Amino acid sequence: MSIFSIVTVREGSEGLENKCMRKIDGKFVFEYTIEYSINLNSMIEEEVFTVVSSDSEIIREYCSENNICFLKRSPELASDIARIEDVIYDAYRKIGKDFGYISLLYGNIPIRYPEEFLKAYNFLVENKDYECVLSMQNVEKFNPAWMFKLNKNMLSAKKSEGYRRQDLKQLMIHDGHTILFRSKYFLEFMKTKSKQNIMYEAFGKKIKPILNDKLIIDIDTEKDLKLAEAVLKFRVLEEK
């Protein structure tokens, strides 16, 4: 079944201003994600149809020059309070074509790994009782057991839950890289709007977490941008 691959990019941001329009090694941050989506076509037999949803004129021009499907996002869906499932639903309906799966790709994550997408895709093909796959990573050093409430005046007292990382309760977190889900479930959910305030409920009831230990950087700060630039440049050197 074909895949609706939506790249979401929004002008402005609460963190790093216009983070997706910043450049790394001469390319816009969003370019890396779009190219990744398009190149997935060479890895699987099914069609991967790439759509870019944005309110940016820069991105519209880029898509026009490169013959990529661009959908202008309304001001309501480009606001800080817009929900990502509403953005996906809007784009899917505008295309007016049926797809078996939907892949959500955030335009501010330039470092991508096709093999992680393949893991998710193959899992859903082989396991019909699951609606969604999310890429996850072990929390490791940033375990909540070692975190404090923000207080610049004084460090609050906190009961120790473990001195060594391996002694702590192991947790995982979504890294933003792969979100792949069945369109049938998603469309039914959006039509009924049976929300129960459960994380990722729009994508599935039975969700498979697939862990990885890749370097995935969700750019939201200047520090993130510099880290992503370093990793991408290192990748180029490795390929030589």
N, C-alpha and C positions, 0 to 999 in steps of 0.2 A: 504493500500500500504506500502511496506517495506521502511525502512529508511537507507540511507547511512550516517553513523555517522563517520565523519573524525576528528581525533584528530591531531592537527598540533603542532609539537615540533621542534625547531631549536636549533642547537648548538650555543654557544656564544650569545651575545646580546649587544645592545648599552648601556643598563642600567646595571643591576646586571648581572655580568658574569655567563654564564651557569645557569641562574635562574631556568630553568625547571629541571636541574639535582641536584639542592640543595635538602637537605633532611629536612623533618618535621616529628618529632616523628618516625624516623626510616624508613620513606618511601620517595621515590623521589616525588618531586612536581608533575611531570607528571603522576605518578601512580594514584593519586586521580582522575584525569580527566578520565583516561582510565577505571578505575573501575566504575566510574559513568556511562560512556557510556555503558559498558557491562551490568550493573545492570538495565538499562532501559528496557531490554528484559522482565523482570519480571513484568513490570508495564503496558505494552500494548500488545495487541494480535499480532500486526504486528511485523515482524522481524526487529531488530535493528542490522545492520551489522557494526561492529566497525573496522575501518582501522586507522592505525597510520602512518602518513607521517612525515619522519624525515631524517636528514643527520647524526644522532648520532649513533655511534657504541654501546654505552651503551644502548640506547633504542632498537636497533635491537636485542641485546642479551636478553633484558628483554622480548620483544615480542616473541622471539623464545622459551624461557623457559616457557612462559605462553600460548603458542598456540594462539597468537594474530596476526592478519594479519598486516604485516609491509611492507611499501613501501619506498624504498630508494629514497630520494629526490636528484635531480641533483644539482650541484653547483649553476647553474643559479637560480633555484627555492629556494635555501637556502640562497641567498644573501639578503642584507639589502633592496634592491630595488625591490625584487620580490613581485608581487601582490598576495594577498591571493586567489583571484578567479582563478588565473592560477595554483596555488598549488592544489586547489580542482578539477579543470578540469583535470589536469594531473592524479591525483589519481583515479578519477571516470572512466576515459577511460582505465586505466590499469586493473581495476577490470573486466571490460567487462560484466557488468550485469546491468539490468534496476532496478531503484528504483523510488518510488513515491516522496520521499522527501530527502533532504540533510540537515544534522545537522552539523554545524561547531562548534567545541569545541577547545578552545585554551588551550594548555598544561600548561600554567602558571597561571591558575585560579583553585586552588585546592578546594575551598569551593563551593560546588554544592548543588542544591535544585531540586530534581526530580519533585516536584509539579509545578515548573516554566516551565519545559519542557512540562509537561502534558497540561498546560494551552495553550501553543503555538500549540501543536499538535492537541488538540481538536478544537481549533479555526480554523485552516486550514481545518480540516475535515468538519466542519460545514459551512464554508464560502468559497465557491469555487472561488469567485471573487477576493480573496486576494492571492498574490503569496508568501508572506513572513511574518514572525513574528519576531520582535526584542524585547528583554527585555530592559526596560528603567527604569531609576530612576530620581526622582526630583533632580535638581541641589542643592537645599537648600542653605547651607552656602557659597558654592563656586560659587556664582552667578557672572557672568562677570561684573555686575554693580559695584561690590566691588573690581575689579581687576585693577592692574596698569601695565604698560609696565615695563619690567625689567630694572632698573637703580640703580646700587649700590651706586651712588654718591648722588642722591637727589630724593626724592619722587615728581613726577610730579603732577601739579595741575589737579584736575578732578572734574567735576560738579557732585554733589550728586544726585543720582536717588532714594534715599530712605534710611531712617535710620533703619527701621525695615525690616527684611527679608520678612514678609508677604506683605509689600508694593511694593516689586519689581515684575517685570514681571516674571512670572513663566516659567521655562525652564526645559527640560528633556535631559538626555544624555544616550547613550547606555552604559551598564555596562559590556558588553563582555560575559555575562552568556549564553544567548540563542540566536542563529541565526538558524532559521529553515525555509526552503524555498522549493518550488516545483522544482523538478529536470527538468521538461519539460521547464519551463521558463528559468532556468539557462543555460541549454544546448543550447537553441536557441540563447540566448544572446551571449554566448561564440563563437558560430559559426559565427554569423553576426558581432560581435564586434562593435555594434552600440553605442559606448560610447559617453555620453554627459557631462561627468565630474560631475555627480550627485552622491552624497553619497549613497552607497548601491545599486546602479542601477543594479549590476550584480545579485542581489538576488530577485528583484521584482520592478514593477512599483507601485503597490498598496501594501503598507507595513503597517501592524498593530503593533503599539507600545503597549506593555503590561507592565504597571508599577508595580514595586515591591519596597519594602523597606528592602530587605535582606542585610546581610553583605557579600558583594562580593568584593574580593580583587584581583585585577589584579597585580600580582607580577612583579615589574620592578626595585625595589630598596631594599636595606637592611631593611629599615623601613617596606616596604610591607611584606617582608618575616617574620619579627617578629610579625606583626599584624596577619598574616594568621596562624602562629604557635599558637598564643594565642587563636584565635577563634576555631581552630581545637581541641586544648586540652580542651577547655571549652565544646565543643560538646561531647567529650568523657565522661567528668564528668557528663553532663546532662543525658546521656544514661544509666549511672550506677544506 
